[in-house]
Amino acid sequence: MEFAELIKTPRVDNVVLHRPFYPPVEGTLCLTGHHLILSSRQDNTEELWLLHSNIDAIDKRFVGPLGTIIIKCKDFRIIQLDIPGMEECLNIASSIEISEWRLSYVNKEFAVCPSYPPAVIVPKAVDDEALRKVATFRHGGRFPVLSYYHKKNGMVIMRSGQPLTGTNGRRCKEDEKLINATLRAGKRGYIIDTRPLNVAQQARAKGGGFEQEAHYPQWRRIHKSIERYHILQESLIKLVESCNDQTQNMDRWLSKLEASNWLTHIKEILTTACLAAQCLDREGASILVHGTEGTDSTLQVTSLAQIILEPRSRTIRGFEALIEREWLQAGHPFQQRCAQSAYCNSKQKWEAPVFLLFLDCVWQILRQFPCSFEFNENFLIMLFEHAYASQFGTFLGNNESERCKLKLQQKTMSLWSWVNRPSELSKFTNPLFEANNLVIWPSVAPQSLQLWEGIFLRWNRSSKYLDEAYEEMVNIIEYNKELQAKVNLLRRQLAELETEDGVQESP
Amino acid sequence: MEFAELIRTGQAQAELLRGPEEPPLRGTLCITGHHLMLSPGPQATPDLWLLLLRNVDSIEKRVAGDSGTITLRCKDLRVLQLDIEGVEATLDIARSIEALSSLESVITSFPFFYRPKGLRLGDAWHFHPPECYYKRVARETNAWRLSEANEDFSLCPSYPRAVIVPRAVDDSALARSARFRQGGRFPVLSYYHAPSGTVLLRAGQPLTGPQKRRCSEDEDLLRAVLAGARPGARGFIVDTRSPQAAKQARMTGGGTEAKAAYPGWKRLHRPLETGRPLQESFVRLVEACGDLEQSMDRWLNRLESCRWLSHVKETLSTACLAAQSMEQEGACVLVHGAEGTDSTLLITSLAQLILDPLSRTMAGFQELIEREWIQAGHPFQLRCAHSAFSHARPKHEAPTFLLFLDCVWQLGRQFPLSLEFGEGMLLALFDHAYASPFGTFLCNNEKERCLCEVRTRTHSLWSGLSQPKEQRKLRNPLYVPNPLAIWPSAEPQSLRLWQGDPPPPPWRSSRLCSASLPVLFLLRPVSARDPST
């Protein structure tokens, strides 16, 4: 890896340096491959050159928009940098922070975990040998790996399969060590189990289970209940059936909508994702998410929590990266889950609209925060279509191992290469988008959640008028931009004329 | 009676919670004859917060220690909480609000004292007289005339001074027909559909009674309608009651048109709820909307059992039926229920929005409300006396007008380009119908408005809304005139609960911020809770 990749903001102006024996200096902070440099660009003041390798620990604090980084050096010196702008401060801090994480290639041959990609992010303190042991203790070999790093406070989301404690309460020291390695000193973490307690207890009979308090004293376990498998598939079938039934009255429609339970599933998933995001952002605690296999509800929760927390995942490229990382490489079995949709009579146990539920949840958040997403509803609908049937290879196979064996990279085209062409991107871009760097908390009150008409009533209702309205809105925004540009141009011209006048008058 | 007698305390220190979106406001609380005021001090912005006391629907007080809490539930469905220092002050303020918010006298109400800058009394009241609409009709056809038979409101107390009737029928025949119709509401023209040459009429039920009484003038009137339309034209009578209900009405002197007596007219029954069932539906809906902690099942179940969306569906599909009869079958349509002042107006006004592009403009919609609701004698004072929070026993309250606004909102949702006014306009009309500084929605009909001199002593809402800074909030930026009829889908899947959070206009840099619940129109809660705790 290149140094440059780690340096997100190479230069910040107006940084104030406090250090022992010197008066505070204001200057420009630069990061190079080896040094942190602060220069006031004045001849008589001394510059600071600090080797990255001299940094022992750093702390960051925020007061309003002003950030402070306190650097504790290996030579016992403590210096303080006041950096204007939260974003800059976080970028500087994360660039010089000594990473507690590493990339492990232990799964290079897909031997440790068939549903993981060849490279995963794990705590630095745990070696590959330990990872192999942990893999034998987790369902499907899915040992805990990093899913998301919350830059603001350094807390993380991890995901895994259920621990194979079985009926005798088996334990695994390496597993305990691994997940404890992600905690800061004195901090507690949360384990979010996506199953209700009784289901988790029953799982022990089949060799599965959950983390016992006694063995994981620094972790608090929270049980939620997200449905899986055929229950979801049946819910989808019922919902689509009642959407297509044109001969009903309002009472019947509402009671069928209720009976399908689809919106209940949406509410449960969103609630759990909010809980996960809250643990990170509000409680300042790291979390581990798992259900049974760790390939379905687990991924719904970890990916939605990122949508809530991470502004980048709400951009088109960021969302593509999220799908790639949290669904495709994380081993959601697309081939099995999306084999059939709502009309097919063959009911196979492994079919389930897990990914569609995720997209629906994203749509609900998009509806509540219409300006915070770079993509629009069409982008989500397109992903739904391609997950079930596609001319591209992206959603083929159940995991990276299968995709490798099928040589999909050589033999098929990637969906992303098509989507990212400017002509396609324009269809998926949200004209209302304004980068919103905040955490967005969706409402999960039942009144706030709605049926996704764009998917479920798409073929029953002509969207002609809605499309026209959308076009009109785009036109208004374009026109407004044009006018804005014209205003700016005229302002500039006016300023130029005024200075010319000044020049002419002065002699 | 003096307001001062009802005000038990001058002022108190208080903190106001207005909902999750806005920060609490601290300051001095005052009560005047018409307002509750909170003044946070000269440095604060805004420097004054005001609530019209008429807007208070229910009041709840709690005291603990040496302070108290008053929860005000407003007719516009806002919920406000006041934390007040001092037990005595809390009780006094609560009693004062209770007394002042329930005053029934029209001429001491706030519109009679409201004198805003920039508006002149009498402006805009002359915007929409019946003559105005008659001119539009007369340009198209000669078959109708403006009758001033009701000049002194003696024929029909709930009709305006002038009404449009068939040219072939003279005023004495109108007087006879008026005696044969409930409330004197003889059939009058509501809308002339120029492309098909057909008309929409409205009336009260015929008073046939158990003896199946007839009235030849009434029969002549309806015959003249068909004759004036075009040769061989047919007519439909849309009765907004079920056949059984119409038959039962005979026992109490009402009834329905006998087939034999009205050749060429066919009766259709489309039962629509009015009165108490509608009010109960509204109350139960708002109750269900206020509970954020319930499960999805329970919410959908309550949404279903309150039947509000069923009412929306029935109303829209009946309006479609009336519009279709005119446009596609070339038939004249007469609408009535019992009184002809509630569901009748719902149908006639919605049918016009479907058919008439003019009524979808800003000015046309105001004219429609003025003509089909206010002058047509919808008893606003009775229907909107209380909203969904009141514990008082409902007497004449019913959210008929809200149901109309909801149906218009559904139209706007299905045809986002075709209405010149936006959701902001509908929300403003709802708010003003229940409590307003303007006189437009005062009283029950034109006769009462005349007696109270509403038109000369209060300002019109229409001039209030025509201020440029108001217009921005009321217009639909996407509007493109659409000369065609707009046929809404009344299928259950097509209808939505009206939540009332207009999306931020795209050109403004407003964005929804974090940690906020979207504010539902039917849900303006006191406090937000974190979703998962």
Interface residues (C-beta under 8 A of the other chain):
Chain A: C243 Q246 Q248 N249 M250 D251 R252 W253 L254 S255 L257 E258 N261 L263 T264 I266 K267 L270 T271 T272 C274 L275 Q278 R282 Q368 F369 P370 C371 S372 P431 L432 E434 N436 L438 V439 I440 W441 P442 S443 V444 A445 P446 Q447 S448 L449 Q450 L457 N460 R461 Y465 L466 E468 A469 E472 M473 I476 I477 N480
Chain B: C289 L292 E293 Q294 S295 M296 D297 R298 W299 L300 N301 L303 E304 R307 L309 S310 K313 Q414 F415 P416 L417 S418 P477 L478 V480 S489 E491 P492 Q493 S494 L495 R496 L497 Q499 P503 P504 P506 W507 S509 S510 R511 L512 C513 S514 A515 S516 L517 P518 L520 L523 D530 P531 S532 T533
